[in-house]
Amino acid sequence: MRLIPLCAVLLLAAGCTADKATQNKNVEAKVTKVAEVEAIAIGRDKISASHSISFQLNGGKFFAESTFLTKGTRVFNPEMSQGGVLKGSFVVQSEIGVDEQKKLFYIEQIAAETYRLIPMGENVDLLVLYKSLQQDVSLRTVEIEIDYSRPIERDEY
């Protein structure tokens, strides 16, 4: 009769093992995982991690392969894990309008107090224009337009 409880205790004791995971091993595992995810995402969007330069755009961090941002430049947002292409235009909001920007931009009104500004020149540095628009006190918000859509991949049969 005492054999059954004794066997149960022995089985329970044999089934338990001590887990000696340390805080450092867990942190190293997380860091490795993050690095792998970023490398995969950057590789998928064809932006090399070794040659990328970070920028603050639209309130977030972006990476690009060049310091000169022009229309068609590929950028990557690590927060969204998604890449996109700069469209070469800006969307701004202003209560008083954007008439003073007519010298540098074609202007389209896209909603009430919201305008799309398209630079007149070709191959202009969008980062310089973006920073100058951000310093304009008449503009409530300034965002550079980024196209996140991907080409449609068709299945081959």
Chimera marker file (.cmm) of the C-alpha trace (Angstrom):
<marker_set name="trace">
<marker id="1" x="0.000" y="0.000" z="0.000" r="1" g="1" b="0" radius="0.5"/>
<marker id="2" x="2.847" y="2.359" z="0.721" r="1" g="1" b="0" radius="0.5"/>
<marker id="3" x="4.366" y="1.529" z="-2.651" r="1" g="1" b="0" radius="0.5"/>
<marker id="4" x="1.905" y="3.646" z="-4.683" r="1" g="1" b="0" radius="0.5"/>
<marker id="5" x="2.501" y="6.962" z="-2.801" r="1" g="1" b="0" radius="0.5"/>
<marker id="6" x="6.240" y="6.285" z="-2.849" r="1" g="1" b="0" radius="0.5"/>
<marker id="7" x="6.201" y="5.733" z="-6.645" r="1" g="1" b="0" radius="0.5"/>
<marker id="8" x="4.128" y="8.906" z="-7.115" r="1" g="1" b="0" radius="0.5"/>
<marker id="9" x="6.608" y="10.969" z="-5.116" r="1" g="1" b="0" radius="0.5"/>
<marker id="10" x="9.550" y="9.517" z="-7.053" r="1" g="1" b="0" radius="0.5"/>
<marker id="11" x="7.882" y="10.217" z="-10.423" r="1" g="1" b="0" radius="0.5"/>
<marker id="12" x="7.018" y="13.788" z="-9.445" r="1" g="1" b="0" radius="0.5"/>
<marker id="13" x="10.530" y="14.413" z="-8.150" r="1" g="1" b="0" radius="0.5"/>
<marker id="14" x="12.096" y="12.968" z="-11.304" r="1" g="1" b="0" radius="0.5"/>
<marker id="15" x="9.851" y="15.070" z="-13.556" r="1" g="1" b="0" radius="0.5"/>
<marker id="16" x="10.855" y="18.381" z="-11.972" r="1" g="1" b="0" radius="0.5"/>
<marker id="17" x="14.040" y="20.039" z="-13.168" r="1" g="1" b="0" radius="0.5"/>
<marker id="18" x="15.617" y="23.294" z="-12.198" r="1" g="1" b="0" radius="0.5"/>
<marker id="19" x="15.588" y="25.934" z="-14.927" r="1" g="1" b="0" radius="0.5"/>
<marker id="20" x="18.746" y="27.970" z="-14.605" r="1" g="1" b="0" radius="0.5"/>
<marker id="21" x="18.009" y="30.629" z="-17.241" r="1" g="1" b="0" radius="0.5"/>
<marker id="22" x="19.600" y="33.904" z="-16.332" r="1" g="1" b="0" radius="0.5"/>
<marker id="23" x="18.601" y="37.438" z="-17.108" r="1" g="1" b="0" radius="0.5"/>
<marker id="24" x="21.637" y="37.893" z="-19.394" r="1" g="1" b="0" radius="0.5"/>
<marker id="25" x="20.747" y="34.905" z="-21.578" r="1" g="1" b="0" radius="0.5"/>
<marker id="26" x="17.182" y="36.192" z="-21.999" r="1" g="1" b="0" radius="0.5"/>
<marker id="27" x="18.418" y="39.663" z="-22.950" r="1" g="1" b="0" radius="0.5"/>
<marker id="28" x="20.899" y="38.224" z="-25.450" r="1" g="1" b="0" radius="0.5"/>
<marker id="29" x="18.130" y="36.124" z="-27.008" r="1" g="1" b="0" radius="0.5"/>
<marker id="30" x="15.889" y="39.182" z="-27.393" r="1" g="1" b="0" radius="0.5"/>
<marker id="31" x="18.666" y="41.269" z="-28.923" r="1" g="1" b="0" radius="0.5"/>
<marker id="32" x="19.463" y="38.507" z="-31.405" r="1" g="1" b="0" radius="0.5"/>
<marker id="33" x="15.787" y="38.172" z="-32.326" r="1" g="1" b="0" radius="0.5"/>
<marker id="34" x="15.415" y="41.929" z="-32.940" r="1" g="1" b="0" radius="0.5"/>
<marker id="35" x="18.556" y="41.997" z="-35.077" r="1" g="1" b="0" radius="0.5"/>
<marker id="36" x="17.292" y="39.051" z="-37.148" r="1" g="1" b="0" radius="0.5"/>
<marker id="37" x="13.896" y="40.689" z="-37.723" r="1" g="1" b="0" radius="0.5"/>
<marker id="38" x="15.472" y="43.989" z="-38.805" r="1" g="1" b="0" radius="0.5"/>
<marker id="39" x="17.940" y="42.234" z="-41.109" r="1" g="1" b="0" radius="0.5"/>
<marker id="40" x="15.158" y="40.251" z="-42.756" r="1" g="1" b="0" radius="0.5"/>
<marker id="41" x="12.898" y="43.276" z="-43.149" r="1" g="1" b="0" radius="0.5"/>
<marker id="42" x="15.671" y="45.481" z="-44.489" r="1" g="1" b="0" radius="0.5"/>
<marker id="43" x="16.784" y="42.746" z="-46.870" r="1" g="1" b="0" radius="0.5"/>
<marker id="44" x="13.246" y="42.284" z="-48.154" r="1" g="1" b="0" radius="0.5"/>
<marker id="45" x="12.936" y="45.991" z="-48.930" r="1" g="1" b="0" radius="0.5"/>
<marker id="46" x="16.406" y="46.115" z="-50.501" r="1" g="1" b="0" radius="0.5"/>
<marker id="47" x="17.963" y="48.572" z="-48.061" r="1" g="1" b="0" radius="0.5"/>
<marker id="48" x="21.374" y="47.504" z="-46.837" r="1" g="1" b="0" radius="0.5"/>
<marker id="49" x="21.779" y="47.762" z="-43.078" r="1" g="1" b="0" radius="0.5"/>
<marker id="50" x="25.491" y="48.511" z="-43.357" r="1" g="1" b="0" radius="0.5"/>
<marker id="51" x="25.031" y="51.533" z="-45.639" r="1" g="1" b="0" radius="0.5"/>
<marker id="52" x="21.778" y="52.932" z="-44.250" r="1" g="1" b="0" radius="0.5"/>
<marker id="53" x="21.382" y="56.422" z="-42.809" r="1" g="1" b="0" radius="0.5"/>
<marker id="54" x="18.634" y="57.257" z="-40.343" r="1" g="1" b="0" radius="0.5"/>
<marker id="55" x="16.245" y="60.200" z="-40.692" r="1" g="1" b="0" radius="0.5"/>
<marker id="56" x="13.380" y="61.642" z="-38.659" r="1" g="1" b="0" radius="0.5"/>
<marker id="57" x="10.429" y="61.916" z="-41.038" r="1" g="1" b="0" radius="0.5"/>
<marker id="58" x="6.733" y="62.295" z="-40.234" r="1" g="1" b="0" radius="0.5"/>
<marker id="59" x="7.386" y="61.803" z="-36.531" r="1" g="1" b="0" radius="0.5"/>
<marker id="60" x="9.168" y="58.473" z="-36.978" r="1" g="1" b="0" radius="0.5"/>
<marker id="61" x="12.574" y="57.012" z="-37.694" r="1" g="1" b="0" radius="0.5"/>
<marker id="62" x="13.362" y="55.977" z="-41.256" r="1" g="1" b="0" radius="0.5"/>
<marker id="63" x="16.418" y="54.493" z="-42.969" r="1" g="1" b="0" radius="0.5"/>
<marker id="64" x="17.641" y="55.222" z="-46.493" r="1" g="1" b="0" radius="0.5"/>
<marker id="65" x="20.802" y="54.377" z="-48.414" r="1" g="1" b="0" radius="0.5"/>
<marker id="66" x="21.579" y="57.994" z="-49.299" r="1" g="1" b="0" radius="0.5"/>
<marker id="67" x="21.736" y="61.337" z="-47.508" r="1" g="1" b="0" radius="0.5"/>
<marker id="68" x="20.235" y="63.003" z="-50.592" r="1" g="1" b="0" radius="0.5"/>
<marker id="69" x="16.496" y="62.205" z="-50.576" r="1" g="1" b="0" radius="0.5"/>
<marker id="70" x="14.806" y="62.572" z="-53.964" r="1" g="1" b="0" radius="0.5"/>
<marker id="71" x="11.634" y="61.342" z="-55.560" r="1" g="1" b="0" radius="0.5"/>
<marker id="72" x="11.825" y="57.542" z="-55.814" r="1" g="1" b="0" radius="0.5"/>
<marker id="73" x="14.269" y="57.044" z="-52.917" r="1" g="1" b="0" radius="0.5"/>
<marker id="74" x="13.546" y="53.822" z="-51.010" r="1" g="1" b="0" radius="0.5"/>
<marker id="75" x="13.083" y="54.251" z="-47.254" r="1" g="1" b="0" radius="0.5"/>
<marker id="76" x="12.434" y="51.789" z="-44.448" r="1" g="1" b="0" radius="0.5"/>
<marker id="77" x="10.459" y="52.373" z="-41.236" r="1" g="1" b="0" radius="0.5"/>
<marker id="78" x="11.668" y="49.935" z="-38.530" r="1" g="1" b="0" radius="0.5"/>
<marker id="79" x="8.707" y="50.722" z="-36.256" r="1" g="1" b="0" radius="0.5"/>
<marker id="80" x="6.288" y="49.493" z="-38.899" r="1" g="1" b="0" radius="0.5"/>
<marker id="81" x="8.773" y="46.985" z="-40.372" r="1" g="1" b="0" radius="0.5"/>
<marker id="82" x="7.813" y="48.274" z="-43.776" r="1" g="1" b="0" radius="0.5"/>
<marker id="83" x="9.578" y="49.941" z="-46.652" r="1" g="1" b="0" radius="0.5"/>
<marker id="84" x="8.300" y="52.553" z="-49.026" r="1" g="1" b="0" radius="0.5"/>
<marker id="85" x="9.255" y="54.973" z="-51.772" r="1" g="1" b="0" radius="0.5"/>
<marker id="86" x="9.312" y="58.761" z="-51.465" r="1" g="1" b="0" radius="0.5"/>
<marker id="87" x="6.674" y="60.227" z="-53.756" r="1" g="1" b="0" radius="0.5"/>
<marker id="88" x="8.419" y="63.597" z="-54.014" r="1" g="1" b="0" radius="0.5"/>
<marker id="89" x="5.616" y="65.669" z="-52.498" r="1" g="1" b="0" radius="0.5"/>
<marker id="90" x="4.459" y="66.964" z="-49.121" r="1" g="1" b="0" radius="0.5"/>
<marker id="91" x="1.098" y="67.180" z="-47.390" r="1" g="1" b="0" radius="0.5"/>
<marker id="92" x="0.657" y="70.210" z="-45.153" r="1" g="1" b="0" radius="0.5"/>
<marker id="93" x="-2.136" y="71.698" z="-43.070" r="1" g="1" b="0" radius="0.5"/>
<marker id="94" x="-2.563" y="75.430" z="-42.681" r="1" g="1" b="0" radius="0.5"/>
<marker id="95" x="-5.438" y="77.584" z="-41.473" r="1" g="1" b="0" radius="0.5"/>
<marker id="96" x="-4.278" y="80.624" z="-43.471" r="1" g="1" b="0" radius="0.5"/>
<marker id="97" x="-3.378" y="78.882" z="-46.722" r="1" g="1" b="0" radius="0.5"/>
<marker id="98" x="-0.072" y="78.287" z="-48.461" r="1" g="1" b="0" radius="0.5"/>
<marker id="99" x="0.128" y="81.145" z="-50.968" r="1" g="1" b="0" radius="0.5"/>
<marker id="100" x="3.678" y="82.058" z="-49.842" r="1" g="1" b="0" radius="0.5"/>
<marker id="101" x="4.856" y="78.611" z="-51.077" r="1" g="1" b="0" radius="0.5"/>
<marker id="102" x="3.908" y="79.266" z="-54.724" r="1" g="1" b="0" radius="0.5"/>
<marker id="103" x="7.482" y="80.202" z="-55.616" r="1" g="1" b="0" radius="0.5"/>
<marker id="104" x="8.836" y="76.732" z="-54.834" r="1" g="1" b="0" radius="0.5"/>
<marker id="105" x="5.862" y="74.371" z="-55.154" r="1" g="1" b="0" radius="0.5"/>
<marker id="106" x="2.886" y="73.461" z="-57.281" r="1" g="1" b="0" radius="0.5"/>
<marker id="107" x="-0.063" y="73.536" z="-54.867" r="1" g="1" b="0" radius="0.5"/>
<marker id="108" x="-3.123" y="71.240" z="-54.824" r="1" g="1" b="0" radius="0.5"/>
<marker id="109" x="-5.846" y="71.608" z="-52.217" r="1" g="1" b="0" radius="0.5"/>
<marker id="110" x="-6.838" y="68.068" z="-51.213" r="1" g="1" b="0" radius="0.5"/>
<marker id="111" x="-9.166" y="68.866" z="-48.278" r="1" g="1" b="0" radius="0.5"/>
<marker id="112" x="-10.187" y="71.758" z="-46.073" r="1" g="1" b="0" radius="0.5"/>
<marker id="113" x="-6.983" y="73.408" z="-44.833" r="1" g="1" b="0" radius="0.5"/>
<marker id="114" x="-4.944" y="70.508" z="-46.317" r="1" g="1" b="0" radius="0.5"/>
<marker id="115" x="-2.642" y="70.930" z="-49.307" r="1" g="1" b="0" radius="0.5"/>
<marker id="116" x="-0.244" y="68.845" z="-51.383" r="1" g="1" b="0" radius="0.5"/>
<marker id="117" x="2.975" y="70.665" z="-52.239" r="1" g="1" b="0" radius="0.5"/>
<marker id="118" x="4.933" y="69.353" z="-55.229" r="1" g="1" b="0" radius="0.5"/>
<marker id="119" x="8.426" y="70.829" z="-55.748" r="1" g="1" b="0" radius="0.5"/>
<marker id="120" x="8.913" y="72.646" z="-59.055" r="1" g="1" b="0" radius="0.5"/>
<marker id="121" x="12.508" y="71.542" z="-59.562" r="1" g="1" b="0" radius="0.5"/>
<marker id="122" x="13.710" y="68.100" z="-60.597" r="1" g="1" b="0" radius="0.5"/>
<marker id="123" x="16.059" y="66.109" z="-58.345" r="1" g="1" b="0" radius="0.5"/>
<marker id="124" x="15.670" y="68.476" z="-55.402" r="1" g="1" b="0" radius="0.5"/>
<marker id="125" x="16.745" y="67.373" z="-51.924" r="1" g="1" b="0" radius="0.5"/>
<marker id="126" x="13.433" y="66.584" z="-50.256" r="1" g="1" b="0" radius="0.5"/>
<marker id="127" x="15.010" y="66.544" z="-46.802" r="1" g="1" b="0" radius="0.5"/>
<marker id="128" x="16.065" y="70.201" z="-47.112" r="1" g="1" b="0" radius="0.5"/>
<marker id="129" x="12.571" y="71.190" z="-48.267" r="1" g="1" b="0" radius="0.5"/>
<marker id="130" x="10.973" y="69.095" z="-45.513" r="1" g="1" b="0" radius="0.5"/>
<marker id="131" x="13.024" y="70.802" z="-42.809" r="1" g="1" b="0" radius="0.5"/>
<marker id="132" x="12.309" y="74.273" z="-44.204" r="1" g="1" b="0" radius="0.5"/>
<marker id="133" x="8.565" y="73.539" z="-44.311" r="1" g="1" b="0" radius="0.5"/>
<marker id="134" x="8.685" y="72.318" z="-40.700" r="1" g="1" b="0" radius="0.5"/>
<marker id="135" x="10.141" y="75.660" z="-39.636" r="1" g="1" b="0" radius="0.5"/>
<marker id="136" x="7.305" y="77.605" z="-41.269" r="1" g="1" b="0" radius="0.5"/>
<marker id="137" x="5.065" y="78.715" z="-38.373" r="1" g="1" b="0" radius="0.5"/>
<marker id="138" x="2.022" y="79.076" z="-40.643" r="1" g="1" b="0" radius="0.5"/>
<marker id="139" x="1.989" y="75.302" z="-41.303" r="1" g="1" b="0" radius="0.5"/>
<marker id="140" x="0.325" y="73.205" z="-38.592" r="1" g="1" b="0" radius="0.5"/>
<marker id="141" x="1.568" y="69.824" z="-39.867" r="1" g="1" b="0" radius="0.5"/>
<marker id="142" x="4.097" y="68.819" z="-42.521" r="1" g="1" b="0" radius="0.5"/>
<marker id="143" x="4.493" y="65.270" z="-43.836" r="1" g="1" b="0" radius="0.5"/>
<marker id="144" x="6.552" y="63.912" z="-46.678" r="1" g="1" b="0" radius="0.5"/>
<marker id="145" x="4.509" y="61.524" z="-48.818" r="1" g="1" b="0" radius="0.5"/>
<marker id="146" x="5.660" y="57.904" z="-48.807" r="1" g="1" b="0" radius="0.5"/>
<marker id="147" x="4.158" y="55.186" z="-50.993" r="1" g="1" b="0" radius="0.5"/>
<marker id="148" x="3.993" y="51.954" z="-48.979" r="1" g="1" b="0" radius="0.5"/>
<marker id="149" x="2.221" y="49.913" z="-51.651" r="1" g="1" b="0" radius="0.5"/>
<marker id="150" x="4.140" y="46.998" z="-53.076" r="1" g="1" b="0" radius="0.5"/>
<marker id="151" x="4.055" y="45.769" z="-56.643" r="1" g="1" b="0" radius="0.5"/>
<marker id="152" x="1.439" y="43.103" z="-57.169" r="1" g="1" b="0" radius="0.5"/>
<marker id="153" x="3.086" y="39.704" z="-57.297" r="1" g="1" b="0" radius="0.5"/>
<marker id="154" x="1.290" y="37.321" z="-59.582" r="1" g="1" b="0" radius="0.5"/>
<marker id="155" x="1.349" y="33.607" z="-59.137" r="1" g="1" b="0" radius="0.5"/>
<marker id="156" x="2.845" y="31.631" z="-61.967" r="1" g="1" b="0" radius="0.5"/>
<marker id="157" x="1.104" y="28.447" z="-62.977" r="1" g="1" b="0" radius="0.5"/>
<link id1="1" id2="2" r="1" g="1" b="0" radius="0.2"/>
<link id1="2" id2="3" r="1" g="1" b="0" radius="0.2"/>
<link id1="3" id2="4" r="1" g="1" b="0" radius="0.2"/>
<link id1="4" id2="5" r="1" g="1" b="0" radius="0.2"/>
<link id1="5" id2="6" r="1" g="1" b="0" radius="0.2"/>
<link id1="6" id2="7" r="1" g="1" b="0" radius="0.2"/>
<link id1="7" id2="8" r="1" g="1" b="0" radius="0.2"/>
<link id1="8" id2="9" r="1" g="1" b="0" radius="0.2"/>
<link id1="9" id2="10" r="1" g="1" b="0" radius="0.2"/>
<link id1="10" id2="11" r="1" g="1" b="0" radius="0.2"/>
<link id1="11" id2="12" r="1" g="1" b="0" radius="0.2"/>
<link id1="12" id2="13" r="1" g="1" b="0" radius="0.2"/>
<link id1="13" id2="14" r="1" g="1" b="0" radius="0.2"/>
<link id1="14" id2="15" r="1" g="1" b="0" radius="0.2"/>
<link id1="15" id2="16" r="1" g="1" b="0" radius="0.2"/>
<link id1="16" id2="17" r="1" g="1" b="0" radius="0.2"/>
<link id1="17" id2="18" r="1" g="1" b="0" radius="0.2"/>
<link id1="18" id2="19" r="1" g="1" b="0" radius="0.2"/>
<link id1="19" id2="20" r="1" g="1" b="0" radius="0.2"/>
<link id1="20" id2="21" r="1" g="1" b="0" radius="0.2"/>
<link id1="21" id2="22" r="1" g="1" b="0" radius="0.2"/>
<link id1="22" id2="23" r="1" g="1" b="0" radius="0.2"/>
<link id1="23" id2="24" r="1" g="1" b="0" radius="0.2"/>
<link id1="24" id2="25" r="1" g="1" b="0" radius="0.2"/>
<link id1="25" id2="26" r="1" g="1" b="0" radius="0.2"/>
<link id1="26" id2="27" r="1" g="1" b="0" radius="0.2"/>
<link id1="27" id2="28" r="1" g="1" b="0" radius="0.2"/>
<link id1="28" id2="29" r="1" g="1" b="0" radius="0.2"/>
<link id1="29" id2="30" r="1" g="1" b="0" radius="0.2"/>
<link id1="30" id2="31" r="1" g="1" b="0" radius="0.2"/>
<link id1="31" id2="32" r="1" g="1" b="0" radius="0.2"/>
<link id1="32" id2="33" r="1" g="1" b="0" radius="0.2"/>
<link id1="33" id2="34" r="1" g="1" b="0" radius="0.2"/>
<link id1="34" id2="35" r="1" g="1" b="0" radius="0.2"/>
<link id1="35" id2="36" r="1" g="1" b="0" radius="0.2"/>
<link id1="36" id2="37" r="1" g="1" b="0" radius="0.2"/>
<link id1="37" id2="38" r="1" g="1" b="0" radius="0.2"/>
<link id1="38" id2="39" r="1" g="1" b="0" radius="0.2"/>
<link id1="39" id2="40" r="1" g="1" b="0" radius="0.2"/>
<link id1="40" id2="41" r="1" g="1" b="0" radius="0.2"/>
<link id1="41" id2="42" r="1" g="1" b="0" radius="0.2"/>
<link id1="42" id2="43" r="1" g="1" b="0" radius="0.2"/>
<link id1="43" id2="44" r="1" g="1" b="0" radius="0.2"/>
<link id1="44" id2="45" r="1" g="1" b="0" radius="0.2"/>
<link id1="45" id2="46" r="1" g="1" b="0" radius="0.2"/>
<link id1="46" id2="47" r="1" g="1" b="0" radius="0.2"/>
<link id1="47" id2="48" r="1" g="1" b="0" radius="0.2"/>
<link id1="48" id2="49" r="1" g="1" b="0" radius="0.2"/>
<link id1="49" id2="50" r="1" g="1" b="0" radius="0.2"/>
<link id1="50" id2="51" r="1" g="1" b="0" radius="0.2"/>
<link id1="51" id2="52" r="1" g="1" b="0" radius="0.2"/>
<link id1="52" id2="53" r="1" g="1" b="0" radius="0.2"/>
<link id1="53" id2="54" r="1" g="1" b="0" radius="0.2"/>
<link id1="54" id2="55" r="1" g="1" b="0" radius="0.2"/>
<link id1="55" id2="56" r="1" g="1" b="0" radius="0.2"/>
<link id1="56" id2="57" r="1" g="1" b="0" radius="0.2"/>
<link id1="57" id2="58" r="1" g="1" b="0" radius="0.2"/>
<link id1="58" id2="59" r="1" g="1" b="0" radius="0.2"/>
<link id1="59" id2="60" r="1" g="1" b="0" radius="0.2"/>
<link id1="60" id2="61" r="1" g="1" b="0" radius="0.2"/>
<link id1="61" id2="62" r="1" g="1" b="0" radius="0.2"/>
<link id1="62" id2="63" r="1" g="1" b="0" radius="0.2"/>
<link id1="63" id2="64" r="1" g="1" b="0" radius="0.2"/>
<link id1="64" id2="65" r="1" g="1" b="0" radius="0.2"/>
<link id1="65" id2="66" r="1" g="1" b="0" radius="0.2"/>
<link id1="66" id2="67" r="1" g="1" b="0" radius="0.2"/>
<link id1="67" id2="68" r="1" g="1" b="0" radius="0.2"/>
<link id1="68" id2="69" r="1" g="1" b="0" radius="0.2"/>
<link id1="69" id2="70" r="1" g="1" b="0" radius="0.2"/>
<link id1="70" id2="71" r="1" g="1" b="0" radius="0.2"/>
<link id1="71" id2="72" r="1" g="1" b="0" radius="0.2"/>
<link id1="72" id2="73" r="1" g="1" b="0" radius="0.2"/>
<link id1="73" id2="74" r="1" g="1" b="0" radius="0.2"/>
<link id1="74" id2="75" r="1" g="1" b="0" radius="0.2"/>
<link id1="75" id2="76" r="1" g="1" b="0" radius="0.2"/>
<link id1="76" id2="77" r="1" g="1" b="0" radius="0.2"/>
<link id1="77" id2="78" r="1" g="1" b="0" radius="0.2"/>
<link id1="78" id2="79" r="1" g="1" b="0" radius="0.2"/>
<link id1="79" id2="80" r="1" g="1" b="0" radius="0.2"/>
<link id1="80" id2="81" r="1" g="1" b="0" radius="0.2"/>
<link id1="81" id2="82" r="1" g="1" b="0" radius="0.2"/>
<link id1="82" id2="83" r="1" g="1" b="0" radius="0.2"/>
<link id1="83" id2="84" r="1" g="1" b="0" radius="0.2"/>
<link id1="84" id2="85" r="1" g="1" b="0" radius="0.2"/>
<link id1="85" id2="86" r="1" g="1" b="0" radius="0.2"/>
<link id1="86" id2="87" r="1" g="1" b="0" radius="0.2"/>
<link id1="87" id2="88" r="1" g="1" b="0" radius="0.2"/>
<link id1="88" id2="89" r="1" g="1" b="0" radius="0.2"/>
<link id1="89" id2="90" r="1" g="1" b="0" radius="0.2"/>
<link id1="90" id2="91" r="1" g="1" b="0" radius="0.2"/>
<link id1="91" id2="92" r="1" g="1" b="0" radius="0.2"/>
<link id1="92" id2="93" r="1" g="1" b="0" radius="0.2"/>
<link id1="93" id2="94" r="1" g="1" b="0" radius="0.2"/>
<link id1="94" id2="95" r="1" g="1" b="0" radius="0.2"/>
<link id1="95" id2="96" r="1" g="1" b="0" radius="0.2"/>
<link id1="96" id2="97" r="1" g="1" b="0" radius="0.2"/>
<link id1="97" id2="98" r="1" g="1" b="0" radius="0.2"/>
<link id1="98" id2="99" r="1" g="1" b="0" radius="0.2"/>
<link id1="99" id2="100" r="1" g="1" b="0" radius="0.2"/>
<link id1="100" id2="101" r="1" g="1" b="0" radius="0.2"/>
<link id1="101" id2="102" r="1" g="1" b="0" radius="0.2"/>
<link id1="102" id2="103" r="1" g="1" b="0" radius="0.2"/>
<link id1="103" id2="104" r="1" g="1" b="0" radius="0.2"/>
<link id1="104" id2="105" r="1" g="1" b="0" radius="0.2"/>
<link id1="105" id2="106" r="1" g="1" b="0" radius="0.2"/>
<link id1="106" id2="107" r="1" g="1" b="0" radius="0.2"/>
<link id1="107" id2="108" r="1" g="1" b="0" radius="0.2"/>
<link id1="108" id2="109" r="1" g="1" b="0" radius="0.2"/>
<link id1="109" id2="110" r="1" g="1" b="0" radius="0.2"/>
<link id1="110" id2="111" r="1" g="1" b="0" radius="0.2"/>
<link id1="111" id2="112" r="1" g="1" b="0" radius="0.2"/>
<link id1="112" id2="113" r="1" g="1" b="0" radius="0.2"/>
<link id1="113" id2="114" r="1" g="1" b="0" radius="0.2"/>
<link id1="114" id2="115" r="1" g="1" b="0" radius="0.2"/>
<link id1="115" id2="116" r="1" g="1" b="0" radius="0.2"/>
<link id1="116" id2="117" r="1" g="1" b="0" radius="0.2"/>
<link id1="117" id2="118" r="1" g="1" b="0" radius="0.2"/>
<link id1="118" id2="119" r="1" g="1" b="0" radius="0.2"/>
<link id1="119" id2="120" r="1" g="1" b="0" radius="0.2"/>
<link id1="120" id2="121" r="1" g="1" b="0" radius="0.2"/>
<link id1="121" id2="122" r="1" g="1" b="0" radius="0.2"/>
<link id1="122" id2="123" r="1" g="1" b="0" radius="0.2"/>
<link id1="123" id2="124" r="1" g="1" b="0" radius="0.2"/>
<link id1="124" id2="125" r="1" g="1" b="0" radius="0.2"/>
<link id1="125" id2="126" r="1" g="1" b="0" radius="0.2"/>
<link id1="126" id2="127" r="1" g="1" b="0" radius="0.2"/>
<link id1="127" id2="128" r="1" g="1" b="0" radius="0.2"/>
<link id1="128" id2="129" r="1" g="1" b="0" radius="0.2"/>
<link id1="129" id2="130" r="1" g="1" b="0" radius="0.2"/>
<link id1="130" id2="131" r="1" g="1" b="0" radius="0.2"/>
<link id1="131" id2="132" r="1" g="1" b="0" radius="0.2"/>
<link id1="132" id2="133" r="1" g="1" b="0" radius="0.2"/>
<link id1="133" id2="134" r="1" g="1" b="0" radius="0.2"/>
<link id1="134" id2="135" r="1" g="1" b="0" radius="0.2"/>
<link id1="135" id2="136" r="1" g="1" b="0" radius="0.2"/>
<link id1="136" id2="137" r="1" g="1" b="0" radius="0.2"/>
<link id1="137" id2="138" r="1" g="1" b="0" radius="0.2"/>
<link id1="138" id2="139" r="1" g="1" b="0" radius="0.2"/>
<link id1="139" id2="140" r="1" g="1" b="0" radius="0.2"/>
<link id1="140" id2="141" r="1" g="1" b="0" radius="0.2"/>
<link id1="141" id2="142" r="1" g="1" b="0" radius="0.2"/>
<link id1="142" id2="143" r="1" g="1" b="0" radius="0.2"/>
<link id1="143" id2="144" r="1" g="1" b="0" radius="0.2"/>
<link id1="144" id2="145" r="1" g="1" b="0" radius="0.2"/>
<link id1="145" id2="146" r="1" g="1" b="0" radius="0.2"/>
<link id1="146" id2="147" r="1" g="1" b="0" radius="0.2"/>
<link id1="147" id2="148" r="1" g="1" b="0" radius="0.2"/>
<link id1="148" id2="149" r="1" g="1" b="0" radius="0.2"/>
<link id1="149" id2="150" r="1" g="1" b="0" radius="0.2"/>
<link id1="150" id2="151" r="1" g="1" b="0" radius="0.2"/>
<link id1="151" id2="152" r="1" g="1" b="0" radius="0.2"/>
<link id1="152" id2="153" r="1" g="1" b="0" radius="0.2"/>
<link id1="153" id2="154" r="1" g="1" b="0" radius="0.2"/>
<link id1="154" id2="155" r="1" g="1" b="0" radius="0.2"/>
<link id1="155" id2="156" r="1" g="1" b="0" radius="0.2"/>
<link id1="156" id2="157" r="1" g="1" b="0" radius="0.2"/>
</marker_set>
